[in-house]
Amino acid sequence: MADMQDVESRVKQVTSDILGVPVDQISSESRFVQDLNAESIQSIELVAGFEAEFDIEMDEDEALEVKNVGDAITFIAKYVDE
């Protein structure tokens, strides 16, 4: 089982690096577009960043359906477990 706290902190760090938002301003409820001002190109960069960080390959269409940080953590944890 993936360590959810580890996954959460790494997801927040990647999100912070790509979107330029301080980690302490990112919560599980933060929505990428509405709250963190991600643009569509950054959504692709986030997917690539998460894939690199966790050494996984995500289904891009499914990944782009993820709307907030908490969903991303849950989504990525599934891949890390496989």
Backbone torsions as a table, in degrees:
resi	resn	phi	psi	omega
1	MET	NA	132.9	178.5
2	ALA	-65.4	142.3	174.8
3	ASP	-76.4	107.6	-173.2
4	MET	-61.9	-34.7	179.3
5	GLN	-67.2	-37.8	177.3
6	ASP	-65.8	-46.5	178.6
7	VAL	-59.4	-45.5	-178.9
8	GLU	-59.8	-47.3	-177.2
9	SER	-66.4	-36.5	179.3
10	ARG	-71.5	-38.8	176.6
11	VAL	-61.9	-45.0	180.0
12	LYS	-63.8	-38.5	-179.9
13	GLN	-66.1	-45.3	178.6
14	VAL	-62.0	-44.2	178.9
15	THR	-59.1	-44.6	178.9
16	SER	-61.0	-46.8	-178.0
17	ASP	-61.6	-42.5	-174.4
18	ILE	-79.4	-40.2	-175.2
19	LEU	-95.2	-7.8	178.6
20	GLY	68.6	29.7	178.5
21	VAL	-106.3	130.7	178.7
22	PRO	-56.7	139.1	-177.8
23	VAL	-53.3	-38.7	-176.4
24	ASP	-71.5	-6.0	175.8
25	GLN	-101.6	5.5	-179.2
26	ILE	-108.7	123.8	177.0
27	SER	-120.8	171.6	178.2
28	SER	-61.1	-27.7	-178.7
29	GLU	-83.8	-11.5	-178.2
30	SER	-60.4	126.0	176.3
31	ARG	-90.6	135.2	-174.4
32	PHE	-58.8	-47.6	-174.9
33	VAL	-82.1	-54.7	-173.4
34	GLN	-69.9	-42.2	-173.9
35	ASP	-95.2	-34.9	-174.5
36	LEU	-106.0	2.5	175.4
37	ASN	58.5	35.7	176.4
38	ALA	-69.3	136.1	173.9
39	GLU	-95.3	165.8	-173.4
40	SER	-57.6	-39.7	179.1
41	ILE	-64.1	-33.3	179.7
42	GLN	-71.1	-26.6	175.6
43	SER	-61.5	-41.9	177.6
44	ILE	-65.8	-41.4	179.1
45	GLU	-63.9	-37.4	177.9
46	LEU	-62.7	-46.0	178.7
47	VAL	-57.7	-47.8	179.6
48	ALA	-62.5	-39.8	179.4
49	GLY	-64.7	-42.3	178.5
50	PHE	-66.5	-39.9	178.8
51	GLU	-61.6	-43.0	180.0
52	ALA	-67.8	-44.6	-177.5
53	GLU	-61.9	-41.2	-174.2
54	PHE	-103.1	0.7	-179.1
55	ASP	53.0	53.0	-179.8
56	ILE	-130.7	167.6	173.1
57	GLU	-123.8	117.8	-176.4
58	MET	-101.3	150.8	172.4
59	ASP	-69.5	116.4	-171.7
60	GLU	-62.9	-41.3	180.0
61	ASP	-63.1	-44.5	177.7
62	GLU	-63.5	-43.6	-177.5
63	ALA	-61.2	-37.8	-178.1
64	LEU	-74.4	-10.8	174.6
65	GLU	-80.2	-15.7	-179.4
66	VAL	-70.9	123.7	-172.2
67	LYS	-106.1	-21.9	179.7
68	ASN	-136.2	171.6	-173.8
69	VAL	-63.8	-41.9	179.6
70	GLY	-60.5	-42.0	177.5
71	ASP	-63.7	-38.0	179.3
72	ALA	-64.2	-41.4	179.7
73	ILE	-60.9	-48.0	179.8
74	THR	-63.1	-44.3	-178.7
75	PHE	-61.3	-47.8	-177.6
76	ILE	-68.6	-37.3	179.9
77	ALA	-58.6	-34.7	177.3
78	LYS	-60.9	-42.6	-178.7
79	TYR	-71.4	-37.8	-178.1
80	VAL	-66.0	-31.9	-179.8
81	ASP	-71.4	-25.7	-173.2
82	GLU	-72.0	NA	NA
